[in-house]
């Protein structure tokens, strides 16, 4: 059994792969975890032969995962890095290592879901967008603030919007807002959705196709109601990418 692990800055997601089949994703916040907690949460099933992980967090979580694996009797722990090419996908960055590994692995997962051109949108504290053509060439993408970070930046960078927001009701349903709170919060979400739609339209123009759009991330549900493009929500996209990397290694 292979354990696949996606370590974010505050949450960890994991699943197992047995005979090419991926289990349902599990997720939790790990800020207060010790190595014993990592072992209890991630290694609570049948023996794990290998761990394959992607992490954007610091060394502490990496070392805790490695310690938990040793306690559980797992000898092999590998961490994916962003490379020039992997599992049929080619990296657009001149220096491949500067592409965040979470973006890289998500792109690999999306390309193998689409079997063609696709856009990947991951919305959290930041929002990232990546485009891939039908040949598996990653074309690059965008990084912008996530919806809540946009809201906070407006409150911090203006003299009275925070006060107007506090005095405004919430819960309007029409697209055009009639109070400051909704104007800011909905405006930030619509702005992100518009960028996603623009990215998909440009990829469609370049590839002369209808690219698939895959959405993931903890804040993606704030954005997808405002999308014009047809989308598929894939919460475990990074884990699917890790599974595809395992499969590609076995195929060699």
Order of alpha helices (4+ residues) and beta strands (2+ residues): beta-beta-beta-beta-alpha-beta-alpha-beta-beta-beta-alpha-beta-beta-beta-alpha-alpha-alpha-beta-beta-alpha
